[in-house]
C-alpha cells in the first residue's frame, strides 16, 4: 500500500518544481511587457518623452509582484493543508 502512496506523491513534487520554474517568468513578463507597451505608446505620441514607459514599468512591477504574492499565498495554503492531512493520518 505504501508503494501506491509514494507513486501518487511523485507527480505532485514534479508539478511543484515546474511551478517554481515559472515563478521568474510570472515576475519578469509583466515588467518587460509593460516597458515594451509604454515604449510603443511613447513612440506614437510626440512630446510624451518616457512618461508611458515609466508608467507601464511601474504597473508591470506591481502586477509582477502581485503574481508573486498570489503564488506564495497559495503555497502556504497547500503546506498548511498537507500538514493537516499528515497530522490527521498520524492521529488515526
C-alpha positions as CSV (number, residue, x, y, z in Angstrom):
1,X,0.0,0.0,0.0
2,X,2.9,2.4,0.7
3,X,4.2,2.0,-2.8
4,X,0.9,3.2,-4.2
5,X,1.0,6.2,-1.9
6,X,4.6,7.0,-3.0
7,X,3.6,6.9,-6.6
8,X,0.9,9.4,-6.1
9,X,3.3,11.8,-4.3
10,X,5.9,11.8,-7.0
11,X,3.9,13.7,-9.7
12,X,2.9,16.3,-7.1
13,X,6.6,17.0,-6.4
14,X,7.3,17.4,-10.1
15,X,4.4,19.7,-10.5
16,X,5.6,21.9,-7.7
17,X,9.1,22.1,-9.3
18,X,7.6,23.1,-12.6
19,X,5.5,25.8,-11.0
20,X,8.7,27.1,-9.2
21,X,10.5,27.4,-12.6
22,X,7.7,29.6,-14.0
23,X,7.8,31.9,-11.0
24,X,10.6,34.0,-12.6
25,X,8.5,34.4,-15.8
26,X,5.5,35.4,-13.7
27,X,7.5,38.3,-12.4
28,X,9.6,39.2,-15.5
29,X,6.9,39.1,-18.2
30,X,4.6,41.8,-16.8
31,X,7.6,44.1,-16.3
32,X,9.0,43.5,-19.7
33,X,5.6,43.7,-21.3
34,X,4.8,47.0,-19.5
35,X,8.0,48.6,-20.6
36,X,7.5,47.4,-24.2
37,X,3.9,48.7,-24.3
38,X,4.9,52.0,-22.8
39,X,7.7,52.5,-25.2
40,X,5.5,51.8,-28.2
41,X,2.9,54.3,-26.9
42,X,5.7,56.9,-26.3
43,X,6.8,56.5,-29.9
44,X,3.3,57.2,-31.2
45,X,2.7,60.2,-29.0
46,X,5.0,63.1,-29.8
47,X,6.3,65.0,-26.7
48,X,5.5,62.4,-24.1
49,X,9.2,61.6,-23.5
50,X,9.4,58.4,-21.5
51,X,6.2,59.1,-19.5
52,X,4.3,56.0,-20.6
53,X,7.4,53.8,-20.5
54,X,7.9,54.7,-16.8
55,X,4.1,54.4,-16.0
56,X,3.8,51.0,-17.6
57,X,7.1,49.9,-15.9
58,X,5.5,50.7,-12.5
59,X,2.3,48.9,-13.4
60,X,4.3,45.9,-14.6
61,X,6.3,45.8,-11.4
62,X,3.1,45.9,-9.3
63,X,1.4,43.2,-11.4
64,X,4.6,41.0,-11.3
65,X,4.8,41.2,-7.5
66,X,1.1,40.6,-7.2
67,X,1.6,37.4,-9.1
68,X,4.4,36.5,-6.7
69,X,2.2,37.3,-3.7
70,X,-0.6,35.0,-5.0
71,X,1.9,32.2,-5.6
72,X,3.4,32.4,-2.1
73,X,0.0,32.6,-0.6
74,X,-1.2,29.5,-2.5
75,X,1.9,27.6,-1.5
76,X,1.4,28.5,2.2
77,X,-2.2,27.2,2.0
78,X,-1.0,24.0,0.3
79,X,1.6,23.5,3.0
80,X,-1.0,24.0,5.8
81,X,-3.4,21.6,4.1
82,X,-0.7,18.9,3.7
83,X,0.4,19.3,7.3
84,X,-3.2,18.9,8.5
85,X,-3.6,15.8,6.4
86,X,-0.3,14.4,7.7
87,X,-1.3,15.2,11.3
88,X,-4.8,13.6,10.8
89,X,-3.2,10.4,9.4
90,X,-0.9,10.2,12.4
91,X,-3.8,10.5,14.8
92,X,-5.8,7.8,13.1
